[in-house]
Amino acid sequence: MLRPLLIASSALLLVAPAAQASVTGLAADEARSASQPTVAQVAVERALAMRGVPYVWGGSTPSGFDCSGLVRYAYRGAGITLAHSTYAQWDSGRHVHRRDLRAGDLVFFGLGHVGLYLGGGRFVHAPETGRVVSIDRIDRGWYAGMFSGGVRLRGSSRPVSGRPSRNNGV
């Protein structure tokens, strides 16, 4: 009776990181260190917490955001400082293909709009005047036709421990 229980427990320990990875969009090795969130995870959580905040041109605070202001705010709270400009954010890390996107990567539509990738084809962003911070899909409507690529910030995969560092993210 004990042997089947040990086998089942061992199997769960091997499968759990992969199951967590499929839910979060993280690689299995990243999911194993889930007890310590990564910089990207913290940034995604901060951006998601701002859902419902109105779009404000030039905004970068919880009273209102534009697209690059939301991304800047989310990553600043995770320890990476970004410029408040989509053009500068486009050049702030390594470019990744759509098929290689991970949660926390910056996703661009033209070079005039940016959001944070969540996984599963979804991203969070501050869309436009009259709307609020929300989640959309990169593969539908205007976003599908205008998708330009993703940017992975250097340091976004490292675990956050204690006080985040104040690097520039590149």
C-alpha positions in Angstrom: 0.0 0.0 0.0 2.8 2.4 0.8 4.6 1.7 -2.5 1.8 3.0 -4.8 1.4 6.1 -2.6 5.2 6.8 -2.9 5.0 6.3 -6.7 2.0 8.6 -7.0 3.7 11.3 -4.8 6.9 11.1 -6.8 4.9 11.5 -10.1 3.1 14.5 -8.7 6.4 16.1 -7.7 7.7 15.7 -11.3 4.6 16.9 -13.0 3.6 19.8 -10.8 6.2 22.3 -12.1 5.1 21.5 -15.7 1.4 21.9 -14.8 2.2 25.2 -13.1 4.2 26.3 -16.2 1.3 25.6 -18.5 -1.0 27.7 -16.3 1.4 30.6 -15.9 3.1 30.5 -19.3 6.5 30.0 -17.6 9.1 27.4 -18.5 9.1 24.5 -16.1 12.5 25.5 -14.6 11.0 29.0 -13.9 7.9 27.5 -12.3 10.0 25.5 -9.9 11.2 28.7 -8.3 7.6 30.0 -8.0 8.1 30.6 -4.3 10.2 33.6 -5.4 8.5 35.6 -8.1 10.5 36.8 -11.0 10.8 40.5 -12.0 8.4 39.8 -15.0 5.8 38.2 -12.7 5.9 41.2 -10.3 5.5 43.5 -13.3 2.6 41.5 -14.7 0.8 41.5 -11.3 1.3 45.3 -10.9 -0.1 45.9 -14.4 -3.1 43.6 -13.8 -3.8 45.4 -10.5 -4.4 48.5 -12.6 -7.3 47.1 -14.6 -10.0 49.6 -14.8 -7.8 52.7 -14.4 -8.6 55.2 -17.1 -6.3 56.0 -20.1 -4.7 59.4 -19.6 -2.3 60.6 -22.3 1.2 61.0 -20.7 -0.1 59.3 -17.5 2.2 56.9 -15.5 0.4 56.7 -12.1 -2.6 54.8 -10.8 -4.7 57.9 -11.4 -4.3 57.3 -15.1 -2.0 55.6 -17.7 -1.0 55.8 -21.3 0.4 52.6 -22.7 4.1 53.2 -22.1 3.3 54.7 -18.7 1.6 51.5 -17.6 4.5 49.4 -18.7 7.0 51.8 -17.1 4.9 51.8 -13.8 4.7 48.0 -13.7 8.4 47.4 -14.2 9.5 50.2 -12.0 7.8 48.4 -9.1 9.7 45.3 -10.0 13.1 47.0 -10.0 13.6 47.9 -13.7 13.4 51.5 -14.8 12.1 52.2 -18.4 11.7 55.4 -20.4 8.2 56.7 -20.8 8.2 56.2 -24.6 7.2 53.3 -26.8 10.2 54.0 -29.1 12.7 53.8 -26.2 10.9 50.7 -24.8 11.2 49.0 -28.2 15.0 49.4 -27.8 15.2 48.4 -24.1 15.9 44.7 -24.5 16.2 41.6 -26.7 13.6 41.2 -29.5 11.7 38.0 -29.4 9.3 36.3 -31.9 5.7 36.0 -31.2 6.0 32.2 -30.8 8.7 32.8 -28.1 6.8 35.3 -26.0 6.8 34.8 -22.2 4.6 36.5 -19.5 6.1 39.9 -18.8 7.5 40.5 -22.3 6.7 43.9 -23.8 4.4 43.5 -26.9 4.3 46.2 -29.6 1.7 47.2 -32.2 3.4 49.5 -34.6 5.9 51.4 -32.5 3.2 53.5 -31.1 1.5 51.1 -28.7 2.8 48.7 -26.1 1.5 46.3 -23.5 2.7 43.4 -21.3 2.2 39.9 -22.5 0.3 37.6 -20.1 0.5 34.3 -22.0 -2.1 32.5 -24.0 -2.2 35.2 -26.6 -3.4 37.8 -24.1 -1.8 41.1 -23.0 -2.7 43.9 -20.6 -2.5 47.5 -21.8 -3.9 51.1 -21.6 -5.7 51.2 -24.9 -6.8 54.7 -25.8 -8.7 57.8 -24.6 -12.1 56.9 -23.3 -11.0 53.3 -22.3 -9.4 51.8 -19.2 -6.5 49.5 -18.6 -7.7 46.1 -19.8 -6.8 42.7 -21.3 -7.0 42.0 -25.0 -5.7 39.4 -27.4 -2.7 39.9 -29.8 -4.3 37.7 -32.4 -7.6 39.6 -32.9 -8.8 42.7 -34.6 -6.4 45.7 -35.0 -3.9 44.1 -32.7 -3.4 41.1 -35.0 -2.7 43.2 -38.0 -0.5 45.7 -36.2 1.6 43.3 -34.1 5.3 44.3 -34.5 7.1 42.0 -32.0 8.1 41.5 -28.5 10.9 42.7 -26.3 12.3 40.7 -23.3 14.0 43.0 -20.8 17.3 41.9 -19.4 16.9 40.8 -15.8 13.1 40.1 -16.2 13.6 36.4 -15.5 15.6 36.8 -12.3 13.9 36.2 -9.0 12.9 39.2 -6.9 14.4 38.9 -3.5 14.2 41.6 -0.9 14.5 45.0 -2.4 14.5 45.1 -6.3 17.6 46.5 -7.9 17.5 49.9 -9.6 19.0 48.9 -13.0 17.9 50.3 -16.3 16.6 47.0 -17.6 19.1 46.6 -20.5 
